[in-house]
Amino acid sequence: MKITGLIFVVGDNIDTDQIIPAEYLTLVPSKPEEYTKLGSYALIGLDGDYPPFVEPGQTTTRYPIIVGGHNFGCGSSREHAPIALGAAGVQAVVAPTYARIFFRNCTATGELYPWQSVDRLVAECTTGQTVTIDFDHNLFINHTTGREYPLKPLGEAGPVIAAGGLFDFARQSGMIKAAP
Amino acid sequence: MAQTITQKILAQHSNRPRVEPGDNIWVAVDVLMTHDVCGPGTIGIFKKEFGADAKVWDTEKVVIIPDHYIFTQDRRANRNVDILREFVREQGIRYFYDVMDDPQGSWQFDPQQTKPYGSKYAGVCHLALAQQGHTRPGEVLVGTDSHTCNAGAFGQFATGIGNTDAAFVLGTGRILLKVPETMRFDFTGEIPPYLLAKDLILWVIGDISVSGATYRTLEFGGEAVSRMSMEERMTLTNMVIEAGGKNGVIPADETTFNYVNQRTTKPYQVFHSDPDADYVFTKTYDTSLLEPVVARPHSPDNRALARECSDVKIDRAYIGSCTGGKIEDFIHAAKLLKGQAVRVPTYLVPATREVYDGLFTEMIDGKLLADIFFESGCLDPADPSCAACLGGPQDTFGRLNNAEVCISTTNRNFPGRMGDKRAQVYLASPYTVAASAIRGYVTDPREFLA
């Protein structure tokens, strides 16, 4: 499997308030129209000089891959965070380290792949470059610069996300009964 | 083979003789807590995955505490409280601390009404869990809120989880957990009279950073911790998430038993770490050498001595939240504010109704806390809720709606946490916040504690 697309590059310690500010937590992610709305606000709380992640009037982003720094997704346990990114069309985040609950929520929801890079790629990449994440070879390929970087294997999280999240994984493994 | 408290609790709840850090295990949950921000989404997933007629695994073990966006006219926020009420009614859930008394009702906040909440409303979930007897040594408590780690103060395993994991627990009573390794922090000696637990945890987070405990347990010990009240202990464990920790834990002792036994008759089991248990490291602080500190914008690990920031002018002071809105937090603030006048708007948000009521019964030198705050010029205490700790809807009490500088007893100061992302938030102890309110600048509380 491969994901190819434009990247959006952010810094270290991007917390859940920057991913989806608390004022939007009244939106309930399990309601389809509110799920879409969450996507339109993805990364709206970013602090600093960033281009819009989702263009005004749009509900999805041009950037299916986010390149982040250390401790991506720190802060609150709100599942609204990976969901806002997933709803906006993000398929993967690539960061050297993650906050635990965010990583877990990516896995449990199956919304997006939290890839761990060996290096801190923020220093090597610029927003708008085109990259490929090669799942079979655990590689991050920057087509704009022609450079390749190793990724750490997804490990236990991979099969859960591939199954579609915790529930589908639990059904596949016989933990719970088939869907109602 | 030696084990930590956390290992022992997780082993017992997964029916294993022992567990090792890194083991992925299915753990039986004793209490699942959710609130108005994550509850509706959790319920949505539960219904989708288990079916429209599905029943929760145990109606006695689900605790629902609306507390985040309660006193707001935001219609969607009001609706979310109604979703909780409907689910409780349908499922027959026993513990629901609703904001209104009518189980068929529909919540609408009326800002004109004084005391707009009903007889069951408790307030901020983490303190409410403790005060209502839901925190017990040896148990496993999970909640859809990152500060669920607060309950580790009771010698139990407690951690924050997302909606999907919570929905899975609702249906099965089980959660898949990775056993964390443990870092140990000992505070030796007595706490000097100008330091509070908030200073101690800000020292730890400043030392290990906001990601220093990722996937790990923080276990606290030492004489200073054993002498702490339960409320001060909760301040320590509440903030372990700010270092990325999975859970924080303090061994249960007489202080714990006295608190718990007044609030529940449910039996519980007490675990202790073995003396030769494996720790990632043990760090020892000589408590007498520590000084009052703040966490500067925009990170809880951006530590500085309060006295080093004395030229930072503040626009407001805020005392509230699960971390810093307990009755002892208000007693500590009142000690400094008595006979003084605040120079900046000072917001008081009791975490729970018990704390709110305490402002009108607790006294210092024969004077009610409420009168001390009133005479010093603080704003009237707000109805108990999470309020501006996490920003919230625009009409939230105390929300930072401009590029203001705020000193706060809350737990987190990432950009935009308390509202506007241009605002700057300094985290500090109730002593330091009160001292700063009096001077209008960040202030070391020793100036007023002589």
Interface residues (C-beta under 8 A of the other chain):
Chain A: N13 D15 D17 Q18 P21 A22 E23 L25 T26 L27 V28 P29 S30 K31 G45 D47 H70 N71 C74 G75 S76 S77 R78 E79 H80 T97 Y98 A99 R100 I101 R104 N105 A108 T109 E156 G165 L166 F167 A170 M175 I176 A179 P180
Chain B: N24 W26 V37 C38 P40 G41 I43 G44 I45 K48 E49 F50 G51 A52 A54 H68 Y69 D74 R76 A77 N80 I83 T144 D145 S146 T148 G160 I161 G162 N163 T164 D165 A167 F168 G171 T172 L176 V210 S211 T214 Y215 G244 K246 H298 S299 L390 G391 G392 P393 Q394 R412 F414 P415 G416 R417 K421
